[in-house]
Amino acid sequence: MDALNHFETPATYRLIRLEYLAGLGAAFYLLFTHLSDVNWWAFAALFLYIDLIGYIPGAIAYRRSATQRIPKVYYVLYNVMHSLATQAAVAVVWVWAGGPVWSLLALAIHLFGDRALFGNFLKPFGLGFEPVAHPGFAQLQREVACAPEAASAASAPGRRAALS
């Protein structure tokens, strides 16, 4: 992916997931080194509330829909609740209100786990709420899987002018 091509190849997608796996490993390391300091009720609440608000309502609506098209509000809920920025803000407010606690690792473990283990990132409006291969994207992946020389030749200035 770059600033003009907003897609991942299978290799770059795996590398991004590997980065989140490293973050997940670091979060688990911190959790396991502070097990006795974790408030497990707070940990469970912080871990679960993300999906209780951000995923489950959309999943239910998706499964109940005959067309599997659901209102965009479910995508917004998912994306807001599964945003690192949102959960960082939750952590900041928690620390400001009650002080730092190791239970806040639940936020990182949830988000890093979703991305690293399940490959779940934010949901675009143009795709189904649940993962289903889009035929246009499958075609695009086949096209970009060609050798880099062929791709750069196709985008050469003379080629661009001929296509315009």
FENSULFEN-V311406 format. One line per field, one symbol per residue. ss: DSSP state (h for helix, s for strand, l for the rest). phi: phi as a letter, one per 40 degrees, with the letter a starting at -180 (. if undefined). psi: psi as a letter, one per 20 degrees, with the letter a starting at -180 (. if undefined). A space follows every 50 residues. Layout:
BEGIN
ss=???
phi=???
psi=???
END
This chain:
BEGIN
ss=lllllllllhhhhhhhhhhhhhhhhhhhhhhhhlhhhllhhhhhhhhhhh hhhhlhhhhhhhhhlllllllhhhhhhhhhhllhhhhhhhhhhhhhhhll lhhhhhhhhhhhhhhhhhllllllllllllllllhhhhhhhhhhlllhhh hhhhllhhhhhhhl
phi=.acbbcabcdccccccccccccccccccdccccbdcccccccdccccccd ccccbddccccccccccgbbdcdcccdccccbcccccccdcccdcccbgc bccccdcccccccdcccbgcbcbcdcbccccacccccccdccccccddcc ccccbcdccccccc
psi=qahinmrqrhghghhghhghhghgggghggghikgiipohggggghghhg hhghggghgggghiphikpqqhhhgggghghjphgghhgggggggghirq qihihhggggghgggghikpaqpqhirqhqpppphhhggghhgiirqhgh ghhhjqghgghhi.
END
